[in-house]
């Protein structure tokens, strides 16, 4: 059995790390480079940094912050936020990141994922899909930090980004993100069963049992964690940590 990857997903706002709840109310977590040093000691599988303001502000990546992160990091790195061209992706790769996550631009420029994949390989491209229920309870894909409804359901959009050339999908439930209440198991399963590329479940993890459930019940290939790896527990202060000795039985 292939070991399930567990990936800290760390949110960047300007030059700081923050954590949100349902994509709102960011709480300061700390300095990115200092946090990376701790994760080095914890020997995590890989790290994913997501700039939560770049797309909304219509700007590119903060290369200075990414350079500081890469200079400190000993494990594989991924980055998402504000990438709208092959040249921007190349700069991120040149800094030392192995993967880029494309969200808003996958809807606004359908050629971008394929263009990056052709140059750097599909394994270097993550399609980031943010999903939120509408007023009627229907799951809808959102871009621009959750603000824009592109009027696709997550399964349809997952198939589309796979065809574009993405090598894996980061699937985030906006409704569950930061709540500690667990993943949207049904949504993850629907998407995982519909595509042949790996799906990284993200949004809602609050305990180890949630991680096991989304892998075993929803066929997630990997799990991205936010609150669980930056806070002591719900409602308590910052503590950088990483779950160990997970019982998959």
C-alpha positions in Angstrom: 0.0 0.0 0.0 1.3 3.5 -1.0 1.8 5.6 2.1 -0.8 8.4 2.3 0.7 11.8 2.1 -0.2 14.3 4.9 0.5 17.8 3.8 0.5 21.0 5.9 -1.4 23.6 3.9 -0.2 27.0 5.1 -1.9 30.2 4.2 0.1 33.3 3.3 -1.2 36.9 3.6 1.4 39.5 2.7 4.5 38.2 4.4 2.8 36.4 7.2 1.2 33.0 7.9 -2.5 33.1 8.8 -5.4 30.7 9.3 -9.0 31.3 8.2 -12.4 29.9 9.1 -14.5 29.3 6.0 -12.1 31.5 4.1 -12.8 34.5 6.5 -11.4 36.1 9.6 -7.7 35.4 9.2 -5.8 34.8 12.4 -2.1 35.4 12.6 0.0 32.3 12.9 3.6 33.4 12.5 6.6 34.0 10.3 6.8 31.6 7.3 10.5 30.9 7.5 10.4 30.2 11.2 7.5 27.8 10.7 9.3 26.0 7.9 12.2 25.4 10.3 9.9 23.6 12.7 8.4 21.5 10.0 11.9 20.5 9.0 12.4 19.1 12.5 9.1 17.3 12.3 10.1 15.7 9.0 6.8 16.2 7.2 6.1 14.8 3.7 5.8 18.1 1.9 4.6 21.6 2.4 2.0 23.6 0.5 1.8 27.4 0.7 -1.3 29.2 -0.5 -1.4 33.0 -0.9 -5.0 33.8 -0.1 -4.9 37.4 -1.2 -2.9 37.3 -4.5 -5.9 36.4 -6.8 -8.3 38.8 -5.1 -5.7 41.6 -5.4 -4.9 40.6 -9.0 -1.2 40.4 -8.3 1.5 37.8 -8.8 3.4 35.7 -6.2 5.5 37.4 -3.6 8.8 36.0 -4.8 10.8 37.4 -1.9 8.7 35.5 0.6 8.9 32.4 -1.5 12.7 32.7 -1.7 12.9 32.9 2.1 10.7 29.8 2.4 12.7 27.8 -0.1 16.0 28.7 1.5 14.9 27.2 4.8 12.9 24.2 3.6 14.3 20.6 3.4 11.2 18.9 1.9 9.2 19.2 -1.3 7.3 22.5 -1.7 4.2 23.6 -3.5 2.8 27.0 -4.0 -0.5 28.5 -5.1 -1.8 32.1 -5.5 -1.7 34.6 -8.2 0.0 32.5 -10.9 -1.4 33.7 -14.2 1.4 32.9 -16.7 4.0 30.3 -17.6 6.7 32.8 -16.8 5.4 33.3 -13.2 5.2 29.5 -12.7 8.8 29.2 -14.0 10.0 31.8 -11.5 8.4 29.8 -8.7 10.1 26.7 -9.9 13.4 28.4 -10.2 13.1 29.6 -6.6 13.0 25.9 -5.6 9.3 24.9 -5.5 8.4 21.6 -7.1 4.6 22.2 -7.7 2.3 25.1 -8.5 -1.4 25.2 -7.6 -3.7 26.9 -10.1 -7.2 28.0 -9.0 -8.7 31.2 -10.4 -6.7 31.1 -13.6 -7.9 27.6 -14.4 -11.3 29.1 -15.0 -10.1 32.4 -16.6 -7.4 30.9 -18.8 -8.1 27.3 -19.8 -4.7 27.0 -21.5 -2.6 27.7 -18.5 -2.6 24.3 -16.7 -1.8 22.6 -20.0 0.9 25.0 -20.8 2.7 24.6 -17.5 2.2 20.8 -17.7 3.8 20.6 -21.1 6.8 22.5 -20.0 7.3 21.0 -16.5 5.2 17.8 -16.4 1.7 17.2 -15.1 3.2 16.1 -11.8 4.2 19.8 -11.2 0.6 21.1 -11.6 -2.1 21.0 -8.9 -5.6 22.1 -9.8 -6.9 23.8 -6.7 -10.7 23.5 -6.5 -12.6 25.4 -3.8 -16.2 24.3 -3.3 -19.1 25.9 -1.4 -22.8 25.1 -1.1 -25.1 27.7 -2.5 -28.4 28.8 -1.0 -30.1 25.7 -2.2 -27.5 23.3 -0.8 -25.9 22.6 -4.2 -22.1 22.3 -4.3 -20.6 25.0 -6.5 -17.0 25.7 -7.5 -15.6 29.1 -6.5 -12.6 31.2 -7.5 -11.1 34.5 -6.4 -10.8 33.3 -2.8 -14.3 31.8 -2.7 -16.0 35.0 -4.0 -16.8 34.0 -7.6 -19.2 31.2 -8.5 -18.1 29.7 -11.8 -21.3 27.7 -12.0 -19.6 24.2 -12.2 -20.2 21.4 -9.8 -17.0 19.9 -8.4 -17.2 16.6 -10.3 -17.6 18.2 -13.6 -14.9 20.7 -12.9 -12.5 18.0 -11.6 -12.9 16.2 -14.9 -12.2 19.4 -16.8 -9.0 20.2 -15.0 -7.8 16.7 -15.4 -8.3 17.0 -19.1 -6.4 20.3 -19.1 -3.4 18.4 -17.8 -3.4 18.8 -14.0 -1.5 16.0 -12.2 -3.5 16.2 -9.0 -6.3 18.1 -7.4 -6.5 20.0 -4.1 -10.1 19.8 -3.2 -11.2 22.3 -0.5 -14.6 22.6 1.2 -15.0 26.2 2.0 -17.9 25.4 4.4 -15.7 23.0 6.4 -12.4 24.9 6.2 -11.1 25.9 9.7 -14.1 24.3 11.5 -12.4 21.3 13.0 -15.6 19.3 12.2 -14.2 16.9 9.6 -14.0 16.7 5.8 -16.9 16.7 3.4 -16.7 13.0 2.9 -19.4 12.7 0.2 -17.9 15.5 -1.9 -14.4 14.0 -1.7 -15.6 10.6 -2.7 -17.6 11.9 -5.6 -14.6 13.7 -7.0 -12.1 11.0 -6.2 -14.2 8.3 -7.9 -14.7 10.6 -11.0 -11.0 11.2 -11.9 -7.9 9.1 -12.3 -5.4 11.6 -10.8 -4.8 12.0 -7.0 -7.2 14.0 -5.0 -5.9 15.9 -1.9 -8.7 16.4 0.6 -8.6 19.8 2.4 -10.9 21.6 4.8 -12.2 20.6 8.2 -9.8 18.2 9.8 -9.8 18.4 13.6 -8.5 15.0 14.7 -6.7 12.0 13.4 -10.0 10.1 12.9 -11.0 12.6 10.3 -7.8 11.9 8.3 -8.4 8.2 8.4 -12.1 8.6 7.4 -11.5 10.7 4.3 -8.8 8.3 3.1 -10.7 5.1 3.8 -14.3 6.2 3.1 -13.7 8.8 0.4 -10.7 7.4 -1.4 -8.6 10.6 -0.9 -5.0 10.0 -2.1 -3.6 12.6 0.3 -4.8 14.9 3.0 -3.9 18.6 3.5 -4.1 20.0 7.1 -4.4 23.6 8.3 -5.7 24.2 11.8 -4.5 20.8 13.1 -0.9 21.7 12.4 -0.8 25.3 13.5 -3.0 25.4 16.6 -2.9 23.4 19.9 -6.6 22.6 19.5 -9.8 24.5 18.6 -9.9 27.9 20.3 -6.4 27.7 21.6 -3.1 29.3 20.7 -0.5 28.6 18.0 1.5 25.4 18.2 3.2 24.0 15.1 2.8 20.2 15.1 2.2 17.2 12.9 0.2 14.0 13.6 2.3 10.9 14.1 1.7 7.1 14.3 -1.7 7.2 12.6 -3.5 3.9 12.9 -5.0 3.2 9.4 -6.8 0.0 10.6 
